[in-house]
Amino acid sequence: MAGSKSRRPTPTLVNKWIKAGFGQGEGKDYKPFMYVRDVPSEGTSNMVHSRITGRKHDYLSDHEFKVHLLAEYGRATLDIREQFALLPWKETQDIAARLGIQHPWIPGTRTPTVMTTDLLLSLKRSDGVELVAVSAKLTKDLTDQNLGKLLLERLYWNRRGIRWILATEENIPAIRTSNLKFFENALNDDRGTKSGIAPADFSRLFEQNWSSTLSFNHVMNKTINSMGIDEHTGHALLGLAVWSRNSRIDIDANKLTHRGTFALIR
């Protein structure tokens, strides 16, 4: 679909979106129900390429984006589907009616919202694949109204025997999240893959140049100068090594900065 979706759709138009497959599918062919372009910007939306799915992901908040980075780094993650539609459309409306709570409506209309889960993860397990539904919310946004929406979402997934998780800033690892964000550009930057240098080889030399008293920038400059490449390519290569777990940088020790020191896993 070209352009953004109407922000005051009729039920007929919403049904067209559903029939077009928005909020459905899997892997590279999945289409989120809502894209960044479909909602008013508050400066917190993010788009990022995923090594796991091979497609661009759209996140409507910075917190959703952080949860994506954790999932992207997870060893067991097979698929990540953002803005996953809770279909059939009428099911969440029926749950709300039975509970006696108001179902959300699209602002400015009398059209019920198609409820979505922020991230639906497919995780590899010893006995198969587990689906985990994740709602990513800041604690300040857990108002009575939003708690009602979360209850509808949780009951929807409970009916299907699928685990549902509420991920707030209080129960995700802040240091790891910050450090994955530090290397996030490597997911979108092709300079590393085009350099002809293996990320693991770059990381190995980077680690050989490491000292507990040297800043990240100092070690990076020493490494790229010895290899004759620019800083952006070096950072992309190191990031690729981190994402593929071919780096010994300890992403749980302290928040990485360009001017600060950092630790290696021994």
C-alpha positions as CSV (number, residue, x, y, z in Angstrom):
1,M,0.0,0.0,0.0
2,A,1.4,3.4,-1.0
3,G,1.3,6.2,1.5
4,S,-0.1,6.1,5.0
5,K,-3.4,4.5,6.1
6,S,-6.4,6.8,6.8
7,R,-6.5,7.9,10.4
8,R,-10.3,7.9,10.4
9,P,-11.2,4.7,8.6
10,T,-14.6,3.2,8.2
11,P,-15.2,-0.5,9.2
12,T,-15.3,-1.3,5.5
13,L,-11.8,0.2,5.0
14,V,-10.4,-1.6,8.1
15,N,-11.7,-4.9,6.6
16,K,-9.8,-4.1,3.4
17,W,-6.6,-3.7,5.4
18,I,-7.3,-7.1,7.1
19,K,-8.0,-8.8,3.8
20,A,-4.8,-7.2,2.4
21,G,-2.8,-9.1,5.1
22,F,-1.7,-6.3,7.4
23,G,-0.8,-7.6,10.8
24,Q,-0.5,-11.2,9.4
25,G,2.0,-13.5,7.9
26,E,5.5,-14.4,9.0
27,G,9.2,-14.0,8.3
28,K,10.3,-11.7,5.5
29,D,6.7,-11.6,4.1
30,Y,5.1,-10.3,7.3
31,K,3.4,-6.9,7.1
32,P,2.8,-5.0,10.4
33,F,-0.7,-3.8,10.9
34,M,0.6,-0.2,11.5
35,Y,3.7,1.4,10.1
36,V,5.5,4.4,11.4
37,R,4.0,6.5,8.6
38,D,0.5,5.6,9.7
39,V,0.6,7.3,13.1
40,P,1.3,10.9,14.2
41,S,5.0,11.3,15.0
42,E,6.0,12.0,18.5
43,G,9.7,11.7,17.8
44,T,10.0,8.3,19.3
45,S,9.3,6.0,16.3
46,N,12.1,3.8,14.9
47,M,12.8,1.7,11.8
48,V,15.5,-0.9,11.8
49,H,16.6,-3.8,9.6
50,S,16.6,-7.2,11.1
51,R,19.3,-9.8,10.5
52,I,16.8,-12.5,11.6
53,T,13.8,-11.6,9.4
54,G,15.6,-9.9,6.5
55,R,13.2,-7.0,6.5
56,K,12.7,-3.6,7.9
57,H,10.8,-3.3,11.2
58,D,8.6,-0.4,12.2
59,Y,8.3,0.6,15.9
60,L,5.9,3.2,17.2
61,S,7.9,3.9,20.4
62,D,11.5,3.9,21.5
63,H,10.7,1.3,24.2
64,E,9.2,-1.1,21.6
65,F,12.5,-0.6,19.6
66,K,14.6,-1.5,22.7
67,V,12.6,-4.7,23.2
68,H,13.2,-5.5,19.5
69,L,17.0,-5.1,20.0
70,L,16.9,-7.6,22.9
71,A,14.9,-10.1,20.7
72,E,17.3,-9.5,17.8
73,Y,20.2,-10.5,20.0
74,G,18.5,-13.5,21.5
75,R,20.0,-16.8,20.7
76,A,16.6,-18.5,20.4
77,T,14.8,-15.9,18.3
78,L,13.5,-17.2,14.9
79,D,11.0,-14.5,14.0
80,I,9.9,-11.1,15.2
81,R,6.5,-9.7,14.2
82,E,5.7,-6.2,15.3
83,Q,2.2,-4.6,15.5
84,F,0.6,-8.1,15.2
85,A,-3.1,-7.9,14.7
86,L,-5.4,-9.7,17.2
87,L,-7.8,-11.3,14.7
88,P,-10.6,-12.1,14.2
89,W,-11.4,-8.4,14.7
90,K,-14.6,-9.1,16.7
91,E,-12.9,-11.3,19.2
92,T,-11.4,-8.6,21.4
93,Q,-14.8,-6.7,21.1
94,D,-16.6,-9.8,22.5
95,I,-14.1,-10.2,25.3
96,A,-14.6,-6.6,26.3
97,A,-18.4,-6.9,26.2
98,R,-18.2,-10.0,28.5
99,L,-15.9,-8.2,30.9
100,G,-18.1,-5.1,30.9
101,I,-15.2,-2.8,29.8
102,Q,-15.0,-0.4,26.9
103,H,-13.2,-1.6,23.8
104,P,-10.9,1.0,22.3
105,W,-12.1,3.0,19.3
106,I,-10.2,4.7,16.5
107,P,-10.2,8.4,17.6
108,G,-12.7,10.5,15.8
109,T,-14.7,7.5,14.5
110,R,-17.1,4.9,15.8
111,T,-14.8,2.2,14.3
112,P,-13.5,-0.3,16.9
113,T,-9.7,-0.5,16.9
114,V,-8.0,-3.6,15.6
115,M,-6.0,-4.4,18.6
116,T,-2.4,-5.4,18.1
117,T,0.5,-6.9,20.1
118,D,3.7,-4.9,20.1
119,L,5.9,-7.9,19.3
120,L,5.1,-11.6,18.6
121,L,8.3,-13.6,19.0
122,S,8.9,-17.1,17.6
123,L,11.5,-18.8,19.9
124,K,13.4,-22.0,19.2
125,R,12.9,-24.6,22.0
126,S,14.1,-28.2,22.4
127,D,10.6,-29.5,21.6
128,G,9.7,-27.1,18.8
129,V,8.8,-23.4,18.5
130,E,7.3,-21.3,21.2
131,L,5.3,-18.2,20.5
132,V,5.6,-15.3,23.0
133,A,3.5,-12.2,22.8
134,V,5.2,-9.1,24.2
135,S,3.5,-5.8,25.2
136,A,6.2,-3.1,25.5
137,K,5.0,-0.3,27.8
138,L,6.6,2.3,30.0
139,T,5.3,2.3,33.6
140,K,4.1,5.9,33.3
141,D,1.8,4.7,30.6
142,L,0.1,2.0,32.7
143,T,-3.1,4.1,33.2
144,D,-6.4,2.5,34.0
145,Q,-7.5,2.8,30.4
146,N,-4.3,1.2,29.1
147,L,-4.5,-1.6,31.7
148,G,-7.9,-2.4,30.4
149,K,-6.5,-2.8,26.9
150,L,-3.7,-4.9,28.2
151,L,-6.2,-7.2,29.9
152,L,-8.0,-7.7,26.6
153,E,-4.7,-8.5,25.0
154,R,-3.6,-11.0,27.7
155,L,-7.0,-12.8,27.6
156,Y,-6.8,-13.0,23.8
157,W,-3.5,-14.8,24.0
158,N,-4.5,-16.9,27.1
159,R,-7.3,-18.4,24.9
160,R,-4.6,-19.7,22.6
161,G,-2.3,-21.0,25.2
162,I,0.4,-18.5,24.3
163,R,2.6,-16.8,26.9
164,W,2.0,-13.1,27.2
165,I,4.7,-10.7,28.7
166,L,4.5,-7.1,29.8
167,A,7.9,-5.6,29.2
168,T,8.5,-2.3,31.1
169,E,11.7,-0.3,31.6
170,E,11.9,-1.9,35.0
171,N,12.1,-5.5,33.8
172,I,14.4,-5.3,30.8
173,P,18.3,-5.0,31.2
174,A,19.1,-1.3,30.8
175,I,22.8,-1.7,30.2
176,R,22.5,-4.4,27.6
177,T,19.7,-2.5,25.8
178,S,21.9,0.7,25.7
179,N,24.8,-1.2,24.4
180,L,22.8,-3.0,21.7
181,K,21.5,0.4,20.7
182,F,25.2,1.6,20.5
183,F,25.7,-1.0,17.8
184,E,22.3,-0.7,16.1
185,N,23.6,1.1,13.1
186,A,25.5,-2.0,12.0
187,L,22.1,-3.6,11.2
188,N,21.4,-0.9,8.6
189,D,25.0,-0.1,7.4
190,D,26.3,-2.2,4.6
191,R,29.9,-0.8,4.7
192,G,30.9,-3.7,7.0
193,T,29.7,-6.4,4.7
194,K,31.1,-4.6,1.6
195,S,34.6,-4.2,3.2
196,G,35.8,-7.7,2.4
197,I,36.9,-8.1,6.1
198,A,35.3,-10.7,8.3
199,P,33.7,-9.1,11.3
200,A,35.2,-11.8,13.6
201,D,38.7,-11.0,12.3
202,F,38.2,-7.3,12.9
203,S,36.9,-7.9,16.4
204,R,39.9,-10.1,17.2
205,L,42.3,-7.4,16.3
206,F,40.2,-4.8,18.1
207,E,40.4,-7.0,21.3
208,Q,44.2,-7.4,20.9
209,N,44.5,-3.6,21.0
210,W,42.3,-3.4,24.1
211,S,43.4,-2.2,27.5
212,S,41.3,-1.5,30.5
213,T,42.7,2.1,30.6
214,L,42.0,2.9,26.9
215,S,38.8,4.5,25.6
216,F,36.6,2.9,22.9
217,N,37.7,5.5,20.4
218,H,41.4,5.0,21.1
219,V,41.1,1.2,20.5
220,M,38.9,1.8,17.4
221,N,41.3,4.3,15.9
222,K,44.3,2.0,16.5
223,T,42.5,-0.9,14.9
224,I,41.2,0.9,11.8
225,N,44.5,2.7,11.2
226,S,46.3,-0.7,11.2
227,M,43.8,-2.0,8.7
228,G,43.5,1.1,6.5
229,I,39.8,1.5,6.8
230,D,37.6,4.4,7.9
231,E,35.8,4.7,11.3
232,H,32.3,4.1,10.0
233,T,33.4,0.8,8.4
234,G,35.2,-0.2,11.6
235,H,32.2,0.5,13.7
236,A,30.0,-1.4,11.3
237,L,32.4,-4.4,11.4
238,L,32.5,-4.4,15.2
239,G,28.8,-4.1,15.4
240,L,28.3,-7.1,13.1
241,A,30.7,-9.1,15.3
242,V,28.6,-8.1,18.4
243,W,25.3,-9.1,16.8
244,S,26.7,-12.4,15.6
245,R,28.3,-13.0,19.0
246,N,31.8,-13.0,17.6
247,S,32.9,-10.2,19.9
248,R,34.2,-10.4,23.5
249,I,33.0,-6.9,24.4
250,D,31.0,-7.3,27.6
251,I,27.7,-5.7,26.8
252,D,26.4,-6.2,30.3
253,A,29.3,-4.6,32.3
254,N,28.8,-0.9,31.7
255,K,27.2,1.5,29.2
256,L,29.5,2.0,26.2
257,T,30.5,5.4,25.1
258,H,33.0,6.5,22.5
259,R,35.1,8.2,25.1
260,G,34.8,5.7,27.9
261,T,36.6,2.5,28.8
262,F,35.0,-0.9,28.4
263,A,35.4,-4.5,29.5
264,L,36.0,-7.7,27.6
265,I,34.6,-11.1,28.6
266,R,37.5,-13.2,29.8
